Amino acid sequence: MSGALSTPATIAIVDYGSGNLRSAAKAFERAVRESGLKMDVTVTNRPDDIAAADRIVLPGVGAFADCMRGLTALPGMIEALEMAVLKAARPFLGICVGMQLLASIGREHGDHDGLGWIPGEVVPIKPSDPGMKIPHMGWNTLVLHEGDAQPPLLNGLEDGSHVYFVHSYQFQA
């Protein structure tokens, strides 16, 4: 979206009871302010807000099943997300468990259906080195493979950049 719009574009952060909503909202507000974009950031649990949003963020903190239960407990929310993201192809970002919910199934504390937007499963990380601590938390060096298409999320990051990770489950296609 261009900064020349007469009305601000909207970034809707989905509030379904699972996520550090204040931190996510503050991060997006800062990014909007520092980039000079004309955008409003809103935290909402209303499907109508999601349907009207120009960009959508699905955060998530906690266990896969709990997050999925929270999302499905909001009448019309999954349908609004599917219309906006899958059918209208609006920009979308899943953060942490919010990204994991895109999988077909999550295997945290049993098997639980996900949204099924990306075929795959969310499984526990099993490090090849048994001495590696799980959950994994900390700063690591990002390794970008030359020739591989990189998602826009990594724009501006260079091979060798330090990034912070907190996770004990991984998406497996």
C-alpha positions in Angstrom: 0.0 0.0 0.0 1.2 3.4 -0.8 1.5 6.2 1.8 -0.6 8.3 -0.6 -3.9 6.7 0.3 -6.5 9.1 1.6 -7.5 6.7 4.3 -5.0 4.7 6.2 -4.6 1.0 5.4 -5.3 -1.3 8.3 -3.2 -4.0 10.0 -5.5 -6.2 12.1 -4.0 -8.3 14.8 -6.3 -11.2 15.7 -7.2 -11.4 19.4 -8.3 -14.9 20.1 -7.0 -15.1 23.7 -3.5 -16.5 22.8 -0.7 -14.1 22.1 1.3 -11.2 23.4 -1.0 -8.7 21.8 0.4 -5.6 23.4 3.9 -6.4 22.3 2.8 -7.3 18.8 0.7 -4.1 18.4 3.6 -1.9 19.8 6.0 -3.5 17.3 3.7 -2.9 14.4 2.9 0.6 15.5 6.6 1.4 15.7 7.4 -0.2 12.3 4.6 1.9 10.8 5.8 5.1 12.5 9.4 4.6 11.6 8.7 3.7 8.0 6.4 6.7 7.5 3.5 4.6 6.3 0.0 5.7 6.7 -1.5 2.7 8.5 -3.7 2.0 11.5 -2.9 -1.0 13.7 -5.8 -2.5 15.6 -6.2 -5.5 17.9 -9.5 -7.2 17.3 -11.6 -10.3 17.9 -14.3 -9.2 15.4 -14.5 -11.2 12.1 -15.8 -8.0 10.3 -12.6 -6.2 11.2 -10.5 -9.0 9.8 -12.6 -9.1 6.6 -12.0 -5.4 6.1 -8.3 -5.3 7.0 -5.6 -4.7 4.4 -3.1 -6.8 6.3 -3.6 -9.5 9.0 -1.4 -10.8 11.8 -2.2 -14.0 13.7 0.0 -14.1 16.9 0.1 -17.1 19.2 1.6 -18.0 22.6 1.0 -21.4 24.3 0.0 -24.8 23.2 -1.3 -25.6 19.6 -4.6 -27.1 20.8 -5.4 -24.2 23.1 -4.7 -21.6 20.4 -6.8 -23.5 17.9 -9.7 -23.7 20.4 -9.4 -20.0 21.1 -9.6 -19.2 17.3 -12.5 -21.5 16.7 -14.4 -20.1 19.7 -14.8 -16.8 17.8 -17.9 -17.3 15.6 -17.1 -16.5 12.0 -13.4 -15.8 12.6 -11.9 -18.7 10.6 -14.3 -17.9 7.7 -13.2 -14.3 7.8 -9.5 -15.3 7.8 -10.0 -17.7 4.9 -11.8 -15.1 2.8 -9.2 -12.4 3.5 -6.1 -14.4 3.3 -6.8 -17.3 1.0 -9.4 -15.9 -1.3 -8.5 -12.1 -1.3 -4.8 -12.8 -0.9 -4.2 -10.1 1.6 -0.8 -10.0 3.2 -0.7 -12.2 6.3 1.8 -13.0 9.0 1.5 -15.8 11.5 3.7 -15.3 14.6 4.9 -18.3 16.7 1.9 -20.6 17.3 -0.1 -18.4 15.0 2.1 -19.6 12.1 1.9 -23.2 13.4 -1.9 -23.1 13.2 -1.6 -22.9 9.4 -0.5 -26.6 9.4 -2.8 -29.5 8.8 -2.1 -30.9 12.3 -0.3 -30.1 15.5 1.2 -32.9 17.5 1.7 -31.0 20.8 0.0 -33.0 23.6 -1.8 -35.2 21.2 -3.0 -34.7 17.6 -5.0 -31.6 16.9 -6.4 -30.3 13.6 -5.0 -27.0 12.4 -6.3 -24.7 9.7 -4.8 -26.8 7.0 -3.7 -23.9 4.8 -0.2 -25.4 4.4 0.1 -29.2 4.3 2.3 -30.4 7.1 2.5 -31.0 10.8 3.9 -29.3 13.8 6.1 -31.7 15.7 8.5 -31.5 18.6 12.1 -30.5 17.8 14.4 -33.5 18.1 18.0 -32.2 17.9 20.6 -34.4 16.4 22.8 -33.4 19.4 21.2 -34.9 22.5 23.0 -32.2 24.6 20.9 -29.4 22.9 18.4 -27.9 25.3 14.7 -27.8 24.3 12.9 -25.5 24.4 15.4 -23.6 22.3 15.8 -20.0 23.4 18.4 -17.6 22.4 20.3 -15.6 19.8 21.5 -17.5 16.8 23.3 -16.8 13.6 20.9 -16.8 10.6 22.1 -19.0 7.8 20.7 -18.0 4.4 21.3 -20.4 1.6 22.4 -18.7 -1.6 20.1 -19.4 -4.5 17.1 -20.2 -2.3 14.1 -17.9 -2.5 13.9 -15.9 0.7 10.5 -14.8 2.1 9.9 -11.0 2.3 10.1 -11.3 6.1 13.8 -11.7 5.8 14.3 -8.7 3.5 17.1 -6.6 4.9 18.7 -9.4 6.9 22.0 -10.6 5.8 23.6 -14.1 6.1 25.2 -14.1 9.5 22.6 -11.8 11.2 21.8 -12.5 14.7 18.1 -13.3 15.4 16.3 -14.5 18.6 14.5 -17.8 18.6 12.1 -19.3 21.2 10.6 -22.6 20.2 10.3 -26.3 21.0 8.1 -27.3 18.1 8.8 -27.1 14.3 6.7 -27.1 11.2 7.4 -30.1 9.0 6.1 -30.3 5.5 
